[in-house]
Amino acid sequence: MNSFNSALGKNITFVRPAYFIIRGFSGIPNIKYYYVFLCFVYIVSVLGNTVVMAVIYLDHNLRTPKYIAVFNLAFVDLLGSSALVPKLLGIFLFNHPYISYNDCLTFLFFCFTFLSMQVLNLVALSYDRLIAIMHPLHYHVKVTHRFMLSLIASFWVFIIIAVLIAVGLLTRLSFCRSVVINSYFCDHGQMFRLACNDYTPSYFFALFLIVLVLWFPLSFIMLSYVCIGYALSKVATAQERYKAFKTCTAHISLVAIYFIPILITFTAGSQIHPNARIINLSLTSVFPSMLNPIIYVLQTQEIKASVKKILKVRIESKTKVKKVIIK
């Protein structure tokens, strides 16, 4: 810590390598097929999230506070997968493991920002469901368009500032030993451990971010569903309970898809094989982006009805055009 404090007050030269090497998997034959699979996941993710955003934009009935959060989730999924997967394919599928120092920090910033925003979007959606079920009569008063936009904007500002601080702390480190990053991207934890000077500030800030971006959101989501379960237990009939709970199934699916692989990785800790860790975290980074739009289209009645309505209008308009041409 003393070296960090002195670095803030004095003109100290930091050793910054010209490039880092993203190592990725080691000792797995035919691993390129996995990257081809990730390419397929990316294409489905781009198409699916574009469709969800287009449907919400075109259907004025979906311009509600809940679907502001859903739109932002699709937007973040699209940006997150676009920030990660093309670069990942370039590194491993086309064998370009070298990445410059500045590009690596930029890569880290965008990946961490968008992945963290996915979690915070789940918090916004859980709050929406909490108020909708516990206080249905006051829902439109407590969850307004202005409130949801302000909440999401505050999440964006918070996470951008937090990740900028994390990146700024990395610039105070000297890399005079290895430049090989044992991950599938410029992983913050893997990077600061390569430093040959004191990386204590980066270490503690990483712990701080894990609490704020992982454990606090997960705790809030779990607590919100405990409250939802308690509220549903007071509902008179089983049919009404099922109908209310059904509005939460899409969100619960998203939470499970995102958090379960991460929790497995954190629980296993150092006991998990590096290759297993990379597979687990890489799938966690790209799979939710693909499954989120599919889940919302299949499990949300409003979006299904909107898609059918939009397709019906387009088919009818094409039919009218053909009739005019025939006449």
Secondary structure, DSSP 8 states (H G I E B T S, - for coil): -HHHHHHHHS-------SEEEE----S-TTTHHHHHHHHHHHHHHHHHHHHHHHHHHH-GGG-SHHHHHHHHHHHHHHHHHHHHHHHHHHHHTTT--EEEHHHHHHHHHHHHHHHHHHHHHHHHHHHHHHHHHH-GGGHHHHS-HHHHHHHHHHHHHHHHHHHHHHHHHHTT----S--EE-SSS--HHHHHTT-SS--HHHHHHHHHHHIIIIIHHHHHHHHHHHHHHHHHHTSS-HHHHHHHHHTTHHHHHHHHHHHHHHHHHHHHGGGS-HHHHHHHHHHHHHHHHHHHHHHHHHH-HHHHHHHHHHHHHHHHHHHHHHHHHH-
